[in-house]
Amino acid sequence: MEEVNIIGKIGKKDVFWSLLANVLRIGYGLLLFPLILIALPNEDVAFWTIFSGITALVYLFDFGFSAAFSRNVSFVFSGVQKLKEEGFHTPADNGKEINFSLLKGVIVSMRFFYRRLAFIVLLGLLTIGTFYIHTLLKSYSGNANEIYAAWFLLCIICTFNIYTLYYEALLQGKGYIKTSKQYAIIGNLVNLAIAIILILSGQRLIAIVMAQLCSILIIRFLCRRKFFTKEIQHHLSKVEAVTKAETLRKIAPNAIKIGLTSIGGYAVLKSALFIGSLFLPLNDIASYGITMQIIAIADSIGKSFYQSYNPKICQLRVHNDKKETKKLYIKSSIFCIMTFSIVALCTILCGEPVLHLIKSNTELLPQNMLIFSFLFAWLEANHSIAGGFLLADNEVPYFKASLFSGAATVVFLLVAFYTLPSYGVWIMIFVPGIVQLLYQNWRWPYVLLKKLN
């Protein structure tokens, strides 16, 4: 019978599959980007960028519960017998016994939470979201009905994504990093194949959205089948779940703090796109958007080492193993800076020539803008990794700072666009970057280094 009472062993294979998943994500971008840039006019590229931003926005409705649920699943599989609002009960006997009643309570709470959240997401997208898209379409020269069709399909995707988000949290919490990345690879390949076929058949933005829907359906099905094995279901069927009220009461405080942090982080990273789209031409937004897509790839790869070991980090903190935690943090930081350096260099030297070669309708930002964009993004990723290590102690020390930074970014963006409109995209790059540089970029790495001696 499969061992179900410990976190899956995490090692180099998990990092390899994480890297491979991100490399294939790059391959997905390298194959799909040119097709999008050739087949879609600038205005549609801008809407694609905005759709990507809205998809990221939807995850904020999760309000940190996914990360909190995943972390607590890791605690349960590390042998923790009782959840706490902050910190954790150190397990006896090296965490070799799992509390299945507690695990079942976490799962029941997940389902309860995400069913209700999915309804709120759908309602928000169909009302506020549709009004926003309608406002942008007033200056759109193409077929508005195509954008509306793609938008309503995106609403369905986002709702289903939220409704089934706990499958991913369970898999990550159990330590199935390699498996989750393999599923992501399968999903990306399906996404790519369907998108290419539909775009070549004459579909435009709706082709990309339809491909995303098929991809997420497959990934969620595989995640559910992997976690809920016969052994797990057998153990869960024999116990009564800890009540939803008790479980959510323990998880909610830190989850809410993480949620507030996510809102602040989103305001820092994404508000420039939405605010800028109200002041700048769609052509500028398209260039900014594809540049941010490339930077997002660097960010994803740069943090993949840390993310692969996240359940292991939780386990190390449960058992207060500072020595191994230090090693993982140093390796994570070095891996991140190397990744950003390589991707930035390749983009600055080869990005524009490649776009000209494929006769793209959309260009990257100028090189001086690229340099500052990559620099600020690396600083963001670096302090994000440090924050993740701090979060492994089931504490969220940075949520107030994140909220303040997010609010400051929005205010300064609006002020800058009204008072210095001629600086355009520079405002979108420098305002969020400087706000973060003043405090968060240096504060959380410093706090973690001090905590780990």
C-alpha positions as CSV (number, residue, x, y, z in Angstrom):
1,M,0.0,0.0,0.0
2,E,1.2,3.5,-0.9
3,E,2.7,5.5,2.0
4,V,0.4,8.4,2.6
5,N,1.5,9.8,6.0
6,I,4.5,11.7,4.9
7,I,5.4,14.4,2.4
8,G,6.6,13.0,-0.9
9,K,10.4,13.1,-1.2
10,I,11.6,16.3,-2.9
11,G,14.9,16.4,-4.7
12,K,16.7,17.1,-7.9
13,K,14.1,15.4,-10.0
14,D,11.4,17.8,-8.8
15,V,13.7,20.8,-9.7
16,F,14.4,19.2,-13.1
17,W,10.7,18.8,-13.9
18,S,10.0,22.3,-12.6
19,L,12.7,23.6,-14.9
20,L,11.4,21.5,-17.8
21,A,7.9,22.8,-17.2
22,N,9.1,26.3,-17.4
23,V,11.3,25.6,-20.4
24,L,8.3,24.2,-22.2
25,R,6.3,27.3,-21.1
26,I,9.0,29.3,-22.8
27,G,8.7,27.0,-25.8
28,Y,5.0,27.6,-25.7
29,G,5.6,31.3,-25.8
30,L,8.3,31.1,-28.5
31,L,5.9,29.2,-30.7
32,L,2.7,31.0,-29.9
33,F,4.1,34.6,-29.5
34,P,5.2,34.9,-33.1
35,L,1.9,33.4,-34.3
36,I,-0.1,35.9,-32.1
37,L,2.1,38.8,-33.2
38,I,1.7,37.9,-36.9
39,A,-2.0,36.8,-36.9
40,L,-3.4,39.4,-34.4
41,P,-3.5,43.1,-35.0
42,N,-2.0,45.4,-32.3
43,E,-5.3,46.1,-30.7
44,D,-6.0,42.3,-30.2
45,V,-2.5,41.8,-28.7
46,A,-3.4,44.6,-26.2
47,F,-6.7,42.8,-25.3
48,W,-4.8,39.5,-24.9
49,T,-2.5,41.3,-22.5
50,I,-5.4,42.7,-20.6
51,F,-7.1,39.3,-20.5
52,S,-3.9,37.9,-19.0
53,G,-4.0,40.6,-16.4
54,I,-7.6,39.9,-15.5
55,T,-6.8,36.2,-15.2
56,A,-4.1,37.1,-12.7
57,L,-6.6,39.4,-10.9
58,V,-9.1,36.6,-10.5
59,Y,-6.6,34.7,-8.4
60,L,-6.7,37.5,-5.9
61,F,-10.3,36.5,-5.1
62,D,-8.7,33.4,-3.6
63,F,-7.4,35.9,-1.0
64,G,-4.5,33.7,0.1
65,F,-6.5,30.7,1.0
66,S,-4.9,28.4,-1.7
67,A,-1.4,29.1,-0.3
68,A,-2.7,28.7,3.3
69,F,-4.5,25.5,2.5
70,S,-1.5,24.1,0.7
71,R,0.8,25.0,3.6
72,N,-1.5,23.4,6.1
73,V,-1.7,20.3,4.0
74,S,2.1,20.1,4.2
75,F,1.9,20.6,8.0
76,V,-0.6,17.7,8.2
77,F,1.6,15.4,6.1
78,S,4.6,16.5,8.2
79,G,2.8,15.0,11.3
80,V,1.2,18.1,12.8
81,Q,-1.8,17.0,14.8
82,K,-3.5,20.3,15.4
83,L,-3.6,23.5,13.4
84,K,-2.8,26.9,14.9
85,E,-3.5,30.5,13.7
86,E,0.2,31.3,13.8
87,G,3.1,28.9,14.0
88,F,2.4,25.2,14.5
89,H,2.5,22.4,17.0
90,T,5.8,20.5,16.7
91,P,4.8,16.8,16.1
92,A,6.1,14.0,18.3
93,D,7.8,10.9,16.9
94,N,9.4,12.9,14.0
95,G,6.0,13.4,12.4
96,K,5.4,9.8,11.3
97,E,1.7,9.7,12.0
98,I,-0.9,11.7,10.1
99,N,-4.2,13.0,11.5
100,F,-6.6,12.0,8.8
101,S,-9.5,13.6,10.6
102,L,-7.6,16.9,10.4
103,L,-6.8,16.3,6.7
104,K,-10.4,15.5,5.9
105,G,-11.5,18.7,7.7
106,V,-9.0,20.7,5.5
107,I,-10.4,19.2,2.3
108,V,-14.1,19.7,3.3
109,S,-13.2,23.3,4.2
110,M,-11.6,23.8,0.8
111,R,-14.6,22.6,-1.1
112,F,-16.9,24.8,1.0
113,F,-14.8,27.9,0.5
114,Y,-14.2,27.5,-3.2
115,R,-17.8,26.8,-4.2
116,R,-18.8,30.1,-2.8
117,L,-15.8,31.9,-4.1
118,A,-16.4,30.7,-7.7
119,F,-19.9,32.2,-7.6
120,I,-18.6,35.6,-6.4
121,V,-15.9,35.5,-9.2
122,L,-18.5,34.8,-11.9
123,L,-20.8,37.6,-10.6
124,G,-17.9,40.1,-10.5
125,L,-16.6,39.2,-14.0
126,L,-20.1,39.4,-15.6
127,T,-20.8,42.8,-14.1
128,I,-17.8,44.9,-13.4
129,G,-15.5,43.0,-15.8
130,T,-18.0,43.3,-18.7
131,F,-18.4,47.0,-18.1
132,Y,-14.6,47.5,-18.2
133,I,-14.3,45.5,-21.5
134,H,-17.2,47.5,-22.9
135,T,-15.4,50.8,-22.0
136,L,-12.2,49.6,-23.8
137,L,-14.1,48.5,-26.9
138,K,-15.3,52.1,-27.5
139,S,-11.9,52.8,-29.1
140,Y,-11.6,49.4,-30.8
141,S,-11.6,49.3,-34.6
142,G,-12.2,45.5,-35.0
143,N,-15.1,43.2,-34.5
144,A,-16.4,43.8,-31.0
145,N,-18.5,40.7,-31.0
146,E,-15.4,38.5,-31.2
147,I,-13.9,40.2,-28.2
148,Y,-17.2,39.8,-26.3
149,A,-17.3,36.1,-27.2
150,A,-13.7,35.6,-26.0
151,W,-14.5,37.6,-22.8
152,F,-17.5,35.5,-21.8
153,L,-15.5,32.3,-22.4
154,L,-12.7,33.7,-20.2
155,C,-15.3,34.3,-17.5
156,I,-16.2,30.6,-17.6
157,I,-12.5,29.6,-17.5
158,C,-11.8,31.8,-14.5
159,T,-14.8,30.6,-12.6
160,F,-13.9,26.9,-13.1
161,N,-10.3,27.7,-12.3
162,I,-11.3,29.0,-8.9
163,Y,-13.9,26.3,-8.2
164,T,-11.2,23.6,-8.6
165,L,-8.2,25.4,-7.2
166,Y,-8.0,23.2,-4.2
167,Y,-6.9,20.2,-6.3
168,E,-3.7,22.0,-7.0
169,A,-3.3,23.0,-3.4
170,L,-3.6,19.4,-2.3
171,L,-1.1,18.1,-4.8
172,Q,1.5,20.8,-3.9
173,G,0.9,20.4,-0.2
174,K,1.5,16.6,-0.4
175,G,4.8,17.3,-2.1
176,Y,3.9,15.9,-5.5
177,I,6.0,18.7,-7.2
178,K,7.3,16.5,-10.0
179,T,3.9,15.2,-10.8
180,S,2.2,18.6,-10.7
181,K,4.9,19.9,-13.1
182,Q,4.4,16.9,-15.4
183,Y,0.7,17.8,-15.5
184,A,1.5,21.4,-16.3
185,I,3.6,20.2,-19.2
186,I,0.7,18.1,-20.5
187,G,-1.6,21.1,-20.1
188,N,0.8,23.5,-21.9
189,L,1.2,21.0,-24.8
190,V,-2.6,20.7,-25.2
191,N,-2.9,24.5,-24.9
192,L,-0.3,25.1,-27.6
193,A,-1.7,22.5,-30.0
194,I,-5.2,23.7,-29.8
195,A,-4.2,27.4,-30.0
196,I,-2.1,26.9,-33.1
197,I,-4.8,24.9,-34.9
198,L,-7.5,27.4,-34.1
199,I,-5.4,30.5,-35.0
200,L,-4.3,28.9,-38.3
201,S,-8.0,28.1,-39.0
202,G,-8.8,31.9,-38.8
203,Q,-9.8,32.3,-35.2
204,R,-8.2,35.1,-33.3
205,L,-8.4,36.0,-29.6
206,I,-11.1,33.3,-28.9
207,A,-8.6,30.6,-30.1
208,I,-6.2,31.4,-27.2
209,V,-9.0,31.4,-24.7
210,M,-10.5,28.1,-26.0
211,A,-7.1,26.5,-25.7
212,Q,-6.8,27.6,-22.1
213,L,-10.1,26.0,-21.3
214,C,-9.1,22.6,-22.7
215,S,-5.8,22.8,-20.9
216,I,-7.2,23.6,-17.4
217,L,-9.8,20.8,-17.7
218,I,-7.1,18.2,-18.4
219,I,-4.8,19.5,-15.6
220,R,-7.5,19.5,-12.9
221,F,-8.7,16.0,-13.9
222,L,-5.2,14.6,-13.6
223,C,-4.6,16.4,-10.2
224,R,-7.7,15.0,-8.7
225,R,-6.9,11.5,-9.8
226,K,-3.4,11.7,-8.5
227,F,-4.2,12.9,-5.0
228,F,-7.4,10.9,-4.2
229,T,-5.8,7.4,-4.5
230,K,-7.6,4.4,-3.2
231,E,-5.4,4.5,-0.1
232,I,-6.2,8.1,0.7
233,Q,-9.9,7.6,0.1
234,H,-9.8,4.5,2.3
235,H,-8.3,6.4,5.2
236,L,-10.5,9.4,4.8
237,S,-13.7,7.3,4.7
238,K,-12.9,5.9,8.1
239,V,-12.8,9.2,10.0
240,E,-15.0,12.1,10.9
241,A,-13.7,15.5,9.6
242,V,-12.7,18.2,11.9
243,T,-15.5,20.8,11.6
244,K,-15.3,23.4,8.9
245,A,-15.7,26.2,11.4
246,E,-12.7,25.1,13.4
247,T,-10.5,24.5,10.4
248,L,-11.3,27.8,8.7
249,R,-10.9,29.6,12.1
250,K,-7.3,28.4,12.2
251,I,-6.5,29.0,8.6
252,A,-8.4,32.2,7.9
253,P,-6.3,34.8,9.8
254,N,-3.0,34.1,7.9
255,A,-4.9,33.4,4.7
256,I,-6.5,36.9,4.9
257,K,-3.1,38.4,5.6
258,I,-1.7,36.6,2.5
259,G,-4.8,37.8,0.6
260,L,-4.2,41.4,1.6
261,T,-0.5,40.9,0.6
262,S,-1.6,39.6,-2.8
263,I,-3.8,42.6,-3.3
264,G,-0.9,44.9,-2.5
265,G,1.4,42.9,-4.7
266,Y,-1.0,42.9,-7.6
267,A,-1.5,46.7,-7.3
268,V,2.3,47.0,-7.5
269,L,2.8,44.6,-10.4
270,K,-0.4,44.9,-12.5
271,S,-2.0,48.3,-11.7
272,A,0.3,49.9,-14.2
273,L,-1.2,47.9,-17.0
274,F,-4.8,48.7,-16.2
275,I,-4.2,52.4,-15.3
276,G,-1.8,52.8,-18.3
277,S,-4.4,51.4,-20.7
278,L,-6.7,54.3,-19.8
279,F,-4.1,56.9,-20.7
280,L,-1.9,55.4,-23.4
281,P,-2.6,54.1,-26.9
282,L,-3.2,50.4,-27.3
283,N,0.0,50.1,-29.4
284,D,2.1,51.2,-26.4
285,I,0.2,48.8,-24.1
286,A,0.8,45.9,-26.6
287,S,4.6,46.6,-26.5
288,Y,4.6,46.9,-22.7
289,G,2.4,43.7,-22.5
290,I,4.6,41.4,-24.5
291,T,7.7,42.7,-22.6
292,M,6.0,41.9,-19.3
293,Q,5.1,38.4,-20.7
294,I,8.8,37.7,-21.3
295,I,9.7,39.0,-17.8
296,A,7.0,36.8,-16.4
297,I,8.8,33.8,-17.9
298,A,12.0,34.9,-16.3
299,D,10.2,35.3,-13.0
300,S,8.6,31.9,-13.2
301,I,11.9,30.1,-14.0
302,G,13.8,32.2,-11.4
303,K,11.4,31.1,-8.6
304,S,11.0,27.5,-9.7
305,F,13.9,26.2,-7.5
306,Y,12.3,27.7,-4.4
307,Q,8.8,26.6,-5.4
308,S,9.9,23.0,-6.0
309,Y,11.1,22.8,-2.4
310,N,8.3,24.8,-0.8
311,P,6.7,21.7,1.0
312,K,10.1,20.6,2.1
313,I,10.8,24.1,3.5
314,C,7.6,23.9,5.5
315,Q,8.7,20.5,6.8
316,L,12.2,21.9,7.8
317,R,10.6,24.7,9.7
318,V,8.2,22.4,11.5
319,H,11.3,20.5,12.7
320,N,13.4,23.7,13.2
321,D,16.2,22.7,10.8
322,K,17.8,26.0,10.2
323,K,21.0,24.6,8.6
324,E,19.1,23.0,5.6
325,T,16.8,26.0,5.4
326,K,19.8,28.2,4.9
327,K,21.2,26.0,2.2
328,L,17.9,26.1,0.3
329,Y,17.6,29.8,0.6
330,I,21.1,30.5,-0.7
331,K,20.6,28.1,-3.7
332,S,17.2,29.7,-4.4
333,S,18.6,33.2,-4.5
334,I,21.6,32.3,-6.7
335,F,19.3,30.4,-9.1
336,C,17.0,33.4,-9.4
337,I,19.7,36.0,-10.2
338,M,21.3,33.7,-12.7
339,T,18.0,33.1,-14.5
340,F,17.1,36.8,-14.7
341,S,20.6,37.6,-16.0
342,I,20.5,35.1,-18.8
343,V,16.9,35.9,-19.9
344,A,17.5,39.7,-19.7
345,L,20.7,39.4,-21.8
346,C,19.0,37.2,-24.4
347,T,16.0,39.5,-24.6
348,I,18.1,42.7,-24.9
349,L,20.4,41.3,-27.5
350,C,18.1,39.1,-29.6
351,G,14.5,40.1,-28.8
352,E,14.0,42.9,-31.4
353,P,15.9,41.2,-34.2
354,V,13.8,38.1,-33.7
355,L,10.6,40.1,-33.9
356,H,11.7,41.8,-37.1
357,L,12.6,38.4,-38.5
358,I,9.1,37.1,-38.0
359,K,7.6,40.5,-39.2
360,S,5.8,41.0,-35.9
361,N,3.1,43.7,-35.8
362,T,4.2,44.5,-32.2
363,E,7.6,45.5,-30.9
364,L,9.3,45.2,-27.6
365,L,10.0,48.2,-25.4
366,P,13.3,50.0,-26.1
367,Q,16.5,48.5,-24.6
368,N,16.9,51.1,-21.9
369,M,13.3,50.4,-20.7
370,L,14.0,46.6,-20.9
371,I,17.1,47.0,-18.6
372,F,15.1,48.8,-15.9
373,S,12.1,46.5,-16.3
374,F,14.3,43.4,-15.7
375,L,16.1,45.0,-12.8
376,F,13.0,45.9,-10.9
377,A,11.4,42.5,-11.7
378,W,14.5,40.7,-10.3
379,L,14.4,42.7,-7.1
380,E,10.7,41.8,-6.8
381,A,11.4,38.1,-7.3
382,N,14.3,38.2,-4.8
383,H,12.2,39.6,-2.0
384,S,9.3,37.4,-2.9
385,I,11.5,34.3,-2.3
386,A,12.6,35.6,1.1
387,G,8.9,36.3,1.9
388,G,8.1,32.7,1.0
389,F,10.7,31.4,3.4
390,L,9.3,33.6,6.2
391,L,5.8,32.4,5.4
392,A,6.9,28.8,6.1
393,D,6.8,29.7,9.8
394,N,3.0,30.2,9.3
395,E,3.4,33.9,9.9
396,V,2.9,36.8,7.5
397,P,5.0,39.7,8.7
398,Y,4.9,41.7,5.4
399,F,1.1,42.1,4.7
400,K,0.8,45.7,6.0
401,A,3.9,46.8,4.0
402,S,2.5,45.1,0.9
403,L,-0.8,46.9,1.2
404,F,0.9,50.2,1.7
405,S,3.1,49.7,-1.3
406,G,0.2,48.7,-3.4
407,A,-1.9,51.8,-2.4
408,A,1.1,54.0,-2.9
409,T,1.8,52.6,-6.4
410,V,-1.8,53.2,-7.5
411,V,-1.8,56.8,-6.2
412,F,1.6,57.7,-7.7
413,L,0.6,56.1,-11.0
414,L,-2.5,58.3,-11.3
415,V,-0.6,61.4,-10.1
416,A,2.2,60.8,-12.6
417,F,-0.1,60.1,-15.6
418,Y,-2.1,63.3,-14.9
419,T,1.0,65.5,-14.2
420,L,3.7,64.0,-16.5
421,P,1.8,62.3,-19.3
422,S,4.6,62.7,-21.8
423,Y,6.7,60.1,-19.9
424,G,4.2,57.4,-20.9
425,V,5.5,53.8,-20.4
426,W,8.4,55.1,-18.3
427,I,5.8,55.9,-15.6
428,M,4.6,52.3,-15.8
429,I,8.1,51.0,-15.2
430,F,9.5,53.4,-12.6
431,V,6.6,54.1,-10.3
432,P,6.1,50.5,-9.1
433,G,9.9,49.8,-9.1
434,I,10.8,52.8,-6.9
435,V,7.9,52.2,-4.5
436,Q,9.2,48.6,-3.9
437,L,12.9,49.7,-3.8
438,L,12.2,52.0,-0.9
439,Y,11.3,49.2,1.5
440,Q,10.2,45.8,0.5
441,N,13.0,44.9,-1.9
442,W,15.6,45.0,0.9
443,R,13.5,44.5,4.1
444,W,12.4,40.9,3.8
445,P,15.7,39.4,2.6
446,Y,17.3,41.2,5.6
447,V,14.6,39.9,8.0
448,L,15.1,36.3,6.8
449,L,18.9,36.5,7.0
450,K,18.7,37.7,10.5
451,K,16.2,35.0,11.5
452,L,18.4,32.3,10.1
453,N,21.5,33.8,11.8
